[in-house]
Each structure stands twice: as structure tokens, then as C-alpha cells.
Amino acid sequence: MVPGRLMRSSTTTLLLATLIAVPAAAGPWLDPGDMGLRHDLQLLADAGVIGTPLSAWPLSWGDVAAQLAGRSDVPDTLAPALARVRARLRTDGPDTSGLRLGAQASLGSEARLIRDFEDLPRQEAEAAVRAEWTGERFAMRLVGQYVADPDDGRELRADGSYAGMALGNWMFAAAMTDRWWGPGWQGSMILSSNARPIPAFTIDRNSTAPFESKWLRWIGHWDFVTLWGFLEEDRAVPNARFFGMRFTARPARWLEIGLSRTAMWCGDGRPCGFDTFIDLLTGKDNAGDNVAPEDEPGNQLGGYDIRLSGAPLGLPVALYTQRIGEDEQDLQPALFLTQAGIETWGRIEWLGDFRLYLEVADTLCGGNITGEGTPDCAYEHSIYQTGMRYRGRTIGHSFDNDAEVWTLGAVLSDTAGHSWTASLAAGELNREGSPSTTNTVAAVKTRYRSASLVHRRRLPIGELQGAIGVESFDNRVSGASDEEWRVSLDWRR
């Protein structure tokens, strides 16, 4: 269903963004997956050192590099974070042009069922090689990956590959890259890296510099991305298309806002014409209301997220929320999925820079964390019965629908560039729905608990990541309990 007012605002933003572009050089993307680096970038953003919105990944490395060029006037407390980001720029940033080769290998007892922002191995054993090239206008990354005993049966993959061309301030690309839309650390209600990356044609803004117009400069640093993806054949409606767009802005140092929208449409046996896509864009997708059932264009999600920081007032605390509507009522999103969180940060001289966050996710439509809602609704659709899922995983939050889970997490980065992340989570999965054949984590009401510890270490021969965690699933219907320990080791260069 379409949140109409949100959609029209996003479409207008796209038109304005296309017309008003600031030239920028092509540069590689910074993929989601490194909590320590994200933590450092957030420290710099909250202090006003960079203005890049940080709730729409991948980020443009060129945008970050341009804002940090020549910066030395930072408080002593921020110097370590600035040094760590600059160290990453030297090894992975846009100035490392030309051809670069890389490799990655991982082993694990079993991949975690519930994924967060941290990029952990998806399967028990993986090996990959990659070639990356960056020029003045073109950028390309080719990845060849072998996966042992994959859940989706795909042993050979090209996840992480892209080929892009910069035109003005825009990067046009064919990409299979992870994306993360929203301020959350544990998950995103609309688009996360939980599922494998969807092959898509994408348009991303390179530089997030503010508008030059005095009438629009108040928007501050802003970003826009749109994508046209291709879903798999083995689903209820084979070969459906995936459409998404997001606008993000930082009108003030203490405020970041995002508007997001995704949709599934087209596919075998469904209308795929230009008129159908226009119906999707303009909100004509309520069967029996504003469109005939046989012409219903697709299934949509849309909503907003906000992050408020107290840093300008000297308070190391931030509040954030993300609300995504599964339905539309009176031209506005309805039946919200809700995420909310609070985070704080600081520095311990002998230890490093830390961040703590407490986050809650409620994927019951209209549940709003504490209330009752509509079960068997989130990420589901009567026509596209596979739902908002790709190759067996939810495109949105990894908890799938009807869950309420609280997560306490911590991130620590030291002066040497090493990082530790830890989390504790507890709640209920599929808490309201009847037995489900589509929920990817719990077929029935299930009590969930988990603990995780991840360490990243920079080495002369690459980066080493070690992780250990345990997940507990207590079936509330049968009374059965399942506790699974998961250990993994990943090396990449």
C-alpha cells in the first residue's frame, strides 16, 4: 500500500535533485557492516566535523574525504576518531585509485539467524576474491565468491559487485551491494543488510553538499538514492521487481531526518507497464478503492526516521526512531512498524572511544511497542505472498513480523584502530500471529534471547574479525527450547 503524501514528497525531491546537481568526482562506496567505523563517523558528525547524513548506506567515501581534507581544528577528544577514519581513507578511500586486488575467507560453526549492522559471515564457510578499479568518472568492483552449503542453494555469488559511472553529482550503477536505511544499530524496518543484496540499477548522490540556493540551503547536507531491483524467480510471483527511494537530510547539527519508500511490483503474471508504475508512484494501489484488483500495482512500505542529538548542547546522548507504514489511510502511512532507541558515547583515555545504545523494535503492524496491533501483516501481501523477503531473508528487519525485541549494545574503538562490539537482546518473535509458513525466524510464538561479541583487528596483512554468540529460542506452543552457539573467524585484505 502507498503512503501517498510521503511518496509525492519523495518524487518531488527526486525531480529537484536531478535538476540541481553539484559536480563531484567518482569514488568508491563505503559499504555497511563495520560498526566501529560507523561509530567514528557518528562521533565526527555529532561534533560538526562532517555533515554527511549517516542513516543511508552505502556512503560516498569521496564525500567524507572532501569534508575531512585539511581538517585539524578538532578537539583532542575527537583526534583518535579522526585518525582512525583517515587511516581507513588511506587504505580504502577514493584517493586509492587504479586497480586493487583483494581476498576474503571465513569459517564458522553456524551463521547467526538474527543479523544487525555488523557484517558477519552469512554461511559456515566462504571464500572470495575481488578486483576494484576507480577512475575519474568510472568505478568498478567485481567479486567472485564461493559459499559452502548455502541456505539458498547458491554456492557461487557476486555479492558486493558494482559498475558505476558519475554524471555530474550522481553515480549511476548496476550493483549488488548491501544497503541500510535508518538510524538503528540492530536493524532497519524498511531496508537492511539482513537479506543478501538485491541486484539493482541505482542512482546515488556523490556529494551531500547543501544546495547553493538561499531558498533551499536550510535543508543542509542531503542525500538521495533510488534503486530498481530484480527479485528471484523462486517466489510466489516469480521475477518481481523491487523499487526503492530514500531522501536524507541534516538541516541542523542536532537533527537528521529520512524519508523512505520501497515497493514490490511487476513479475510473472502481473501488470508491468508504464501505466502500472505510474499508479504505483501516485498511490493508486488500494484494490477495490482506487484501482481494480486485477490492476493492483504492488505491495509498498513507506515512512520516516528521525535522530536527535544533544551534542551541540554538550550532552553526549541521542534519541532516534523509525516508523514505517504497511498501509495507507487518508493519504498517510498507517499500521506502523516502530523502532526507537537511545544512545550515548564518550571516551576513556586508557581504553578508547565507546558508544552504548538501547534499541527496541516492534514489527507488529500498529503495535507501537506497547499496544495491540494487526498480526500477520508486516512484510506480507495477499498477491506477493513471499512478502518483502529475498532468498529466504527479510528485506526489512531481521526479526521478521510480529516481534518485539529489546537490544542493549556497545561499541568500543581504540587508538590502534581495533574495535569491539557486544550486544544482549531479549523479547518475543512472532508474538501475535498464527502459525506462519513465511516468517523466516519463528513459525510460532517464540521467546528470543541472544548475546554476541565481535572483535575487529587491523593487521599488516589485512583485517581479522572474530565473533562468538549464543541465541536461544523457546517455543511457546510446544515448550521446546533450542540454544545455538555460533563462532566465526573472518579474514579480509
Phi, psi and omega per residue, in radians:
M1 nan 2.685 -3.008
V2 -1.840 2.189 2.900
P3 -1.324 1.674 -2.914
G4 -1.085 -0.825 -3.072
R5 -1.132 -0.716 3.086
L6 -1.075 -0.779 -3.096
M7 -1.072 -0.801 -3.101
R8 -1.124 -0.639 3.085
S9 -1.106 -0.752 -3.127
S10 -1.167 -0.673 3.134
T11 -1.139 -0.728 3.089
T12 -1.079 -0.717 3.113
T13 -1.051 -0.727 3.124
L14 -1.048 -0.770 -3.123
L15 -1.119 -0.761 3.116
L16 -1.111 -0.740 -3.100
A17 -1.124 -0.624 -3.130
T18 -1.205 -0.565 -3.074
L19 -1.462 -0.501 -3.050
I20 -2.020 1.657 -3.069
A21 -2.132 2.510 3.099
V22 -1.864 2.227 -3.099
P23 -1.028 2.501 3.108
A24 -2.707 2.642 3.137
A25 -1.361 2.657 3.061
A26 -1.177 2.590 3.097
G27 -2.772 2.729 -3.116
P28 -1.222 2.819 3.120
W29 -1.562 2.690 2.981
L30 -1.767 1.893 -3.058
D31 -1.285 2.699 2.994
P32 -1.186 2.773 3.041
G33 2.328 -0.273 -3.123
D34 -1.955 1.746 -3.101
M35 -1.132 -0.631 -3.129
G36 -1.112 -0.770 3.117
L37 -1.182 -0.704 3.093
R38 -1.071 -0.710 3.099
H39 -1.029 -0.780 3.131
D40 -1.123 -0.763 3.123
L41 -1.100 -0.651 3.128
Q42 -1.180 -0.635 3.059
L43 -1.033 -0.782 -3.134
L44 -1.185 -0.656 3.141
A45 -1.195 -0.778 -3.140
D46 -1.116 -0.481 3.122
A47 -1.504 -0.080 3.126
G48 1.471 0.175 3.134
V49 -1.269 -0.672 3.039
I50 -2.194 2.684 3.135
G51 -1.914 -0.013 -3.088
T52 -0.984 2.213 2.980
P53 -1.080 2.396 -3.021
L54 -1.993 0.342 -3.123
S55 -1.955 0.274 3.081
A56 -2.391 1.760 -3.107
W57 -1.863 2.556 0.152
P58 -1.302 2.708 3.072
L59 -1.646 2.793 3.034
S60 -1.530 2.023 3.107
W61 -1.069 -0.637 -3.139
G62 -1.066 -0.638 3.131
D63 -1.145 -0.776 3.122
V64 -1.128 -0.790 -3.106
A65 -1.062 -0.723 -3.115
A66 -1.103 -0.640 -3.118
Q67 -1.342 -0.432 -3.135
L68 -1.597 -0.199 -3.089
A69 -1.033 2.105 3.074
G70 1.369 -0.001 -3.120
R71 -1.311 2.154 3.062
S72 -2.349 -0.157 -3.061
D73 -1.546 1.047 3.110
V74 -2.018 2.634 3.086
P75 -1.036 2.688 -3.140
D76 -1.002 -0.574 -3.118
T77 -1.178 -0.381 -3.140
L78 -1.675 -0.182 -3.074
A79 -0.997 -0.738 3.124
P80 -1.105 -0.734 3.122
A81 -1.103 -0.742 3.112
L82 -1.085 -0.718 -3.140
A83 -1.132 -0.689 -3.139
R84 -1.168 -0.719 3.122
V85 -1.152 -0.724 3.129
R86 -1.143 -0.597 3.086
A87 -1.114 -0.692 3.087
R88 -1.183 -0.644 3.106
L89 -1.094 -0.635 -3.132
R90 -1.168 -0.570 -3.093
T91 -1.656 -0.559 -3.013
D92 -2.171 -0.021 -2.975
G93 -1.464 -3.087 -3.038
P94 -1.192 -0.326 3.136
D95 -1.354 -0.244 3.110
T96 -1.495 1.143 -3.067
S97 -1.387 3.015 -3.080
G98 1.592 -2.928 -3.078
L99 -1.535 2.288 3.065
R100 -2.241 2.446 3.119
L101 -1.984 2.607 -3.127
G102 -2.615 2.931 3.121
A103 -2.570 2.777 -3.137
Q104 -2.660 2.481 3.087
A105 -2.569 2.510 3.136
S106 -2.555 2.629 3.060
L107 -2.361 2.554 3.134
G108 -2.807 2.773 3.092
S109 -1.239 -0.704 -3.138
E110 -3.046 2.401 -3.137
A111 -1.231 2.597 3.108
R112 -1.139 2.436 3.094
L113 -1.296 -0.696 3.126
I114 -1.742 2.149 -3.100
R115 -1.912 2.603 3.047
D116 -2.120 -2.761 -3.081
F117 -1.146 -0.519 -3.103
E118 -1.159 2.351 -3.081
D119 -1.523 1.619 3.072
L120 -1.730 2.724 3.124
P121 -0.967 2.455 -3.118
R122 -1.427 -0.480 -3.078
Q123 -2.284 3.140 -3.043
E124 -1.226 -0.558 3.130
A125 -2.549 2.301 -3.135
E126 -2.466 2.573 3.034
A127 -2.503 2.429 -3.079
A128 -2.580 2.624 2.961
V129 -2.190 2.686 -3.077
R130 -2.577 2.613 3.031
A131 -2.274 2.271 -3.075
E132 -2.273 2.366 3.134
W133 -2.381 2.350 3.141
T134 -2.266 2.235 3.088
G135 -2.119 -2.897 -3.128
E136 -1.173 -0.635 -3.090
R137 -2.152 -0.423 -3.063
F138 -1.994 2.618 3.056
A139 -2.504 2.522 -3.086
M140 -2.613 2.481 3.014
R141 -2.443 2.164 3.116
L142 -1.988 2.238 -3.109
V143 -2.173 2.266 3.002
G144 -2.030 2.140 -3.002
Q145 -2.272 2.418 3.008
Y146 -1.983 2.315 -3.116
V147 -2.171 2.266 3.139
A148 -1.506 2.315 3.058
D149 0.856 1.013 -3.085
P150 -1.272 2.621 3.119
D151 -1.098 -0.614 -3.069
D152 -1.706 0.123 3.092
G153 1.374 0.075 -3.106
R154 -1.742 1.683 -3.122
E155 -1.320 -0.610 -3.139
L156 -1.803 2.267 -3.060
R157 -2.417 2.817 3.059
A158 -2.179 0.428 -3.112
D159 -0.988 2.352 -3.123
G160 1.702 -0.115 -3.122
S161 -1.401 2.641 3.006
Y162 -2.814 2.795 2.978
A163 -2.435 2.139 -3.023
G164 -2.345 2.730 3.095
M165 -2.354 2.288 3.134
A166 -1.567 2.254 3.019
L167 -2.201 1.973 -3.035
G168 1.080 -2.210 3.132
N169 -1.754 0.381 -3.073
W170 -2.136 2.473 3.045
M171 -1.878 2.029 3.067
F172 -1.718 2.233 -3.003
A173 -2.568 2.728 2.836
A174 -1.845 2.103 -2.922
A175 -2.477 2.621 2.960
M176 -2.225 1.153 -3.045
T177 -2.066 2.589 3.081
D178 -1.142 2.599 3.072
R179 -2.346 2.683 -3.137
W180 -2.532 1.997 -3.117
W181 -1.999 1.919 3.067
G182 2.412 2.900 -3.080
P183 -1.507 -0.100 -3.060
G184 -1.235 2.680 3.078
W185 -1.719 -0.577 -3.121
Q186 -1.506 -0.584 -3.092
G187 -2.931 3.008 3.024
S188 -2.231 2.417 -3.102
M189 -1.286 -0.335 -2.993
I190 -2.081 -0.672 -3.138
L191 -2.731 2.053 -3.109
S192 -2.347 -3.112 3.088
S193 -1.628 0.356 3.115
N194 -1.114 -0.868 3.085
A195 -1.477 2.802 3.020
R196 -1.042 2.656 -3.117
P197 -1.081 2.423 -3.132
I198 -1.504 2.209 3.060
P199 -1.032 2.290 -3.026
A200 -2.736 2.689 2.853
F201 -1.560 2.303 -3.014
T202 -2.288 2.686 2.988
I203 -2.267 2.058 -3.122
D204 -2.165 2.535 3.043
R205 -1.374 2.327 -3.129
N206 -1.369 -1.088 3.122
S207 -1.677 2.365 3.126
T208 -1.649 0.329 -3.104
A209 -0.964 2.544 3.132
P210 -1.095 2.799 3.016
F211 -1.027 2.564 3.047
E212 -1.392 -0.418 3.131
S213 -1.123 2.336 3.130
K214 -1.164 -0.339 -3.140
W215 -1.407 -0.376 -3.073
L216 -2.043 -0.128 -3.057
R217 -1.108 -0.396 -3.136
W218 -1.083 -0.349 3.140
I219 -1.145 -0.425 3.137
G220 1.325 -2.834 3.073
H221 -1.073 2.340 -3.093
W222 -2.508 2.747 -3.100
D223 -2.425 2.654 3.088
F224 -2.547 2.427 3.085
V225 -2.477 2.480 2.993
T226 -2.375 2.597 -3.103
L227 -2.511 2.627 3.137
W228 -2.224 1.787 -2.997
G229 -1.875 2.925 -3.082
F230 -2.191 1.988 -3.125
L231 -1.471 2.950 -2.987
E232 -1.294 2.933 -3.132
E233 -1.390 -0.583 -3.048
D234 -1.485 1.329 3.101
R235 -2.701 2.991 -3.049
A236 -0.979 -0.746 3.009
V237 -1.997 1.701 -3.052
P238 -1.045 2.555 3.007
N239 1.023 0.588 3.057
A240 -1.141 2.736 3.100
R241 -1.718 2.664 3.116
F242 -2.137 2.173 -3.131
F243 -2.080 2.414 3.106
G244 -2.635 2.620 3.004
M245 -2.642 2.587 -3.112
R246 -2.530 2.383 3.033
F247 -2.044 2.285 -3.127
T248 -2.302 2.451 -3.118
A249 -2.561 2.672 3.037
R250 -2.172 1.425 -3.136
P251 -1.191 -0.297 3.078
A252 -2.584 2.782 -3.125
R253 -1.049 -0.489 -3.060
W254 -1.660 0.020 -3.021
L255 -2.352 2.267 2.954
E256 -2.284 2.299 -3.123
I257 -2.206 2.659 3.112
G258 -2.470 2.474 3.029
L259 -2.098 2.211 -3.065
S260 -2.265 2.652 3.075
R261 -2.689 2.336 3.042
T262 -2.315 2.754 -3.128
A263 -2.705 2.523 2.912
M264 -1.855 2.389 3.112
W265 -2.759 -3.133 3.126
C266 1.053 -2.681 -3.093
G267 1.727 2.932 -3.100
D268 -1.040 2.199 3.100
G269 1.460 0.011 -3.131
R270 -2.006 2.672 3.120
P271 -1.117 2.368 -3.053
C272 -2.256 0.130 -3.038
G273 -1.305 3.023 -3.140
F274 -1.079 -0.665 3.119
D275 -1.080 -0.653 3.122
T276 -1.142 -0.715 3.130
F277 -1.154 -0.656 3.086
I278 -1.118 -0.705 3.060
D279 -1.030 -0.706 3.121
L280 -1.099 -0.797 -3.119
L281 -1.146 -0.628 -3.054
T282 -1.620 0.070 3.038
G283 1.520 0.220 3.121
K284 -1.573 1.307 -3.131
D285 -2.466 0.367 3.049
N286 -1.654 1.729 -3.057
A287 -1.000 2.295 -3.137
G288 1.434 -0.133 3.138
D289 -1.904 -1.127 -3.140
N290 -2.124 0.166 3.073
V291 -2.763 2.592 3.109
A292 -1.174 2.547 -3.113
P293 -0.946 -0.685 -3.112
E294 -1.239 -0.275 -3.130
D295 -1.842 0.091 -3.123
E296 -0.977 2.146 -2.989
P297 -1.292 -0.523 -3.102
G298 2.955 -2.865 -3.100
N299 -2.062 2.271 -3.023
Q300 -2.318 2.683 2.985
L301 -2.230 2.582 3.093
G302 -2.836 2.617 3.119
G303 3.065 -2.732 -3.014
Y304 -2.466 2.854 2.984
D305 -2.498 2.662 -3.079
I306 -2.435 2.426 2.991
R307 -2.250 2.192 -3.141
L308 -1.976 2.193 -3.106
S309 -1.969 2.421 3.077
G310 -1.613 0.084 -3.078
A311 -0.988 -0.740 3.127
P312 -1.046 -0.374 3.110
L313 -1.686 0.122 -3.128
G314 1.439 0.217 -3.123
L315 -1.834 2.000 -3.138
P316 -1.396 1.171 -3.124
V317 -2.593 2.545 3.095
A318 -2.460 2.547 3.049
L319 -2.020 2.482 3.110
Y320 -2.553 2.710 3.079
T321 -2.618 2.691 3.023
Q322 -2.382 2.235 -3.139
R323 -2.247 2.098 -3.069
I324 -2.134 2.163 -3.104
G325 -1.509 2.361 3.051
E326 -1.616 -0.153 -3.093
D327 -2.508 3.087 -3.136
E328 -2.324 2.375 3.107
Q329 -2.501 2.219 -3.122
D330 0.936 0.753 3.084
L331 1.100 0.454 3.100
Q332 -2.371 2.695 3.087
P333 -1.045 2.569 3.127
A334 -2.516 2.988 -3.097
L335 0.899 1.105 -3.001
F336 -1.278 2.510 2.803
L337 -1.654 2.346 -2.955
T338 -2.189 2.345 3.024
Q339 -2.244 2.466 3.105
A340 -2.552 2.619 -3.125
G341 -2.758 2.852 3.041
I342 -2.357 2.448 3.135
E343 -2.410 2.669 3.064
T344 -2.445 2.833 -3.057
W345 -2.636 2.911 3.133
G346 3.138 -2.982 -3.112
R347 -2.397 2.319 3.004
I348 -1.953 1.999 -2.937
E349 -0.894 -0.792 -3.050
W350 -1.470 -0.066 -3.052
L351 -2.073 -0.862 -3.130
G352 2.435 -2.906 3.139
D353 -1.617 2.328 -3.082
F354 -2.178 2.794 3.021
R355 -2.482 2.366 3.050
L356 -2.078 2.445 3.081
Y357 -2.458 2.571 3.021
L358 -2.152 2.116 -3.011
E359 -2.323 2.422 3.083
V360 -2.166 2.439 3.118
A361 -2.187 2.253 3.083
D362 -2.154 1.848 -3.115
T363 -1.743 0.369 2.974
L364 -1.513 2.139 -3.094
C365 -0.998 2.077 3.137
G366 1.345 0.119 -3.123
G367 -1.223 -0.608 3.083
N368 0.915 0.630 3.032
I369 1.339 -0.810 -3.044
T370 -1.939 -0.287 -3.027
G371 -1.766 -3.122 3.070
E372 -1.529 2.685 -3.105
G373 -2.524 -2.746 -3.109
T374 -1.820 1.985 -3.111
P375 -1.355 2.912 3.093
D376 0.907 0.741 -3.036
C377 -2.123 -0.868 -3.054
A378 -1.120 2.333 3.111
Y379 1.103 0.288 -3.141
E380 -2.012 2.830 3.084
H381 -2.799 2.532 -3.074
S382 -1.202 -0.518 3.130
I383 -1.667 -0.917 3.122
Y384 -1.518 1.330 -2.898
Q385 -1.287 -0.260 2.980
T386 -1.201 -0.435 3.090
G387 1.411 -2.978 3.126
M388 -1.355 1.191 -3.113
R389 -2.416 2.698 3.141
Y390 -2.446 2.118 3.137
R391 0.871 0.829 3.014
G392 1.464 0.116 3.125
R393 -2.304 2.609 3.129
T394 -1.199 2.360 3.082
I395 -1.246 -0.533 3.106
G396 -1.557 -2.174 -3.044
H397 -1.314 2.461 -3.093
S398 -1.200 -0.275 3.096
F399 -1.318 -0.154 -3.075
D400 1.030 -2.828 -2.954
N401 -1.477 2.806 3.017
D402 1.109 0.490 3.140
A403 -1.811 2.667 2.934
E404 -2.414 1.912 -3.038
V405 -2.362 2.383 3.068
W406 -1.838 2.408 -3.115
T407 -2.262 2.243 3.018
L408 -1.899 2.123 -3.059
G409 -2.287 2.812 3.134
A410 -2.511 2.518 3.063
V411 -2.264 2.382 3.123
L412 -2.372 2.251 3.079
S413 -2.158 2.297 3.139
D414 -1.766 3.077 -3.037
T415 -1.193 -0.344 -3.129
A416 -1.462 -0.070 3.134
G417 1.622 0.091 3.077
H418 -1.488 2.711 -3.129
S419 -2.464 2.685 3.053
W420 -2.244 2.424 3.007
T421 -2.285 2.484 -3.131
A422 -2.473 2.638 3.117
S423 -2.669 2.624 2.988
L424 -2.230 2.341 -3.115
A425 -2.379 2.559 3.101
A426 -2.687 2.514 3.106
G427 2.874 -2.773 -3.111
E428 -2.185 2.408 3.053
L429 -1.795 2.522 3.110
N430 0.833 0.848 -2.912
R431 -1.309 -0.369 -3.060
E432 -2.065 -0.406 -2.987
G433 -1.372 2.808 3.013
S434 -1.287 2.941 3.114
P435 -0.840 2.253 -2.985
S436 -1.980 2.460 3.044
T437 -1.733 -0.104 -3.091
T438 -1.941 -0.448 3.134
N439 -1.025 2.214 -2.984
T440 -1.485 -0.152 -3.087
V441 -2.128 -0.430 -3.107
A442 -2.695 2.056 -3.138
A443 -1.298 -0.448 3.136
V444 -2.366 3.114 3.123
K445 -1.019 2.189 -3.005
T446 -2.454 2.323 3.031
R447 -1.457 2.293 -3.059
Y448 -2.109 2.369 3.028
R449 -2.475 2.552 3.128
S450 -2.682 2.752 3.017
A451 -2.493 2.461 -3.060
S452 -2.569 2.526 3.046
L453 -2.409 2.229 -3.119
V454 -2.254 2.384 3.108
H455 -2.225 2.249 3.029
R456 -1.942 2.335 -3.083
R457 -2.338 2.179 3.114
R458 -1.409 2.219 -3.130
L459 -2.134 2.803 3.071
P460 -1.040 -0.433 -3.125
I461 -1.867 0.443 3.090
G462 2.248 -2.649 -3.121
E463 -2.229 2.378 3.137
L464 -1.989 2.325 3.103
Q465 -2.187 2.170 3.072
G466 -2.071 2.459 -3.101
A467 -2.462 2.488 3.021
I468 -2.423 2.432 -3.115
G469 -2.824 2.850 3.092
V470 -2.374 2.425 3.084
E471 -2.198 2.371 -3.124
S472 -2.107 2.279 -3.140
F473 -2.179 1.996 3.118
D474 -1.885 1.925 -3.132
N475 -1.229 2.036 -3.085
R476 -1.382 -0.158 3.132
V477 -1.631 -0.911 -3.101
S478 -1.592 -0.322 -3.088
G479 1.478 -0.029 -3.129
A480 -1.267 2.599 3.121
S481 -2.167 2.519 3.137
D482 -2.393 2.081 3.112
E483 -2.028 2.203 -3.039
E484 -2.204 2.088 3.037
W485 -1.554 2.417 -3.090
R486 -2.302 2.194 -3.138
V487 -2.248 2.402 3.119
S488 -2.549 2.692 3.074
L489 -2.377 2.230 -3.039
D490 -2.304 2.316 3.074
W491 -2.166 2.378 3.114
R492 -2.512 2.588 3.114
R493 -2.473 nan nan
